[in-house]
């Protein structure tokens, strides 16, 4: 990414925004700076190496990023719990979601991971323009969580964790 890819964001929540494609999905990339780091175009220009580095890490490790939803938060199991609440008969093997999709009640880690897709990506600069943390929000198709998003964090040291939905 370069400076021309960004425009000013809604400064209540984000300082700069750019269009970005991750794992085949177009989304907005939000970039935020703490006051002490600065918020001007020079700050954004200084942060570009860290932005590009973090984006490259997320793209290269996308499988590990999504795997955190299963490993850290066991969201495949939570999806199965949510689906079982929709059962009319406890012997049913499928359930119909609000969007009329019929899905199996059994959610394997593999089927859960295959359902995830990115909908939001943000980078946060807290101490300097040299490194940033990232958050990634994912949705599911089928929508196991009725519109709730899976929240993944990638900290400054590129440690990945899932905070749940």
Number of C-alpha atoms within 10 A of each C-alpha: 13 12 14 8 11 18 13 15 15 11 11 7 10 17 21 24 18 18 13 17 14 18 10 9 12 13 15 17 21 24 24 23 24 13 10 10 14 16 16 12 15 10 14 22 14 14 21 17 16 19 25 13 14 22 19 12 14 20 15 11 14 13 11 14 21 24 22 21 26 20 14 14 17 15 24 21 16 17 19 18 15 15 21 19 11 14 15 11 9 9 7 11 12 17 20 15 15 9 9 8 13 12 16 15 20 18 19 15 17 11 12 23 19 13 15 19 18 20 19 20 22 19 25 21 23 18 13 15 20 14 22 25 19 23 19 21 19 20 21 21 12 17 18 23 18 13 10 14 20 23 20 24 21 20 17 17 10 16 10 21 21 24 12 17 17
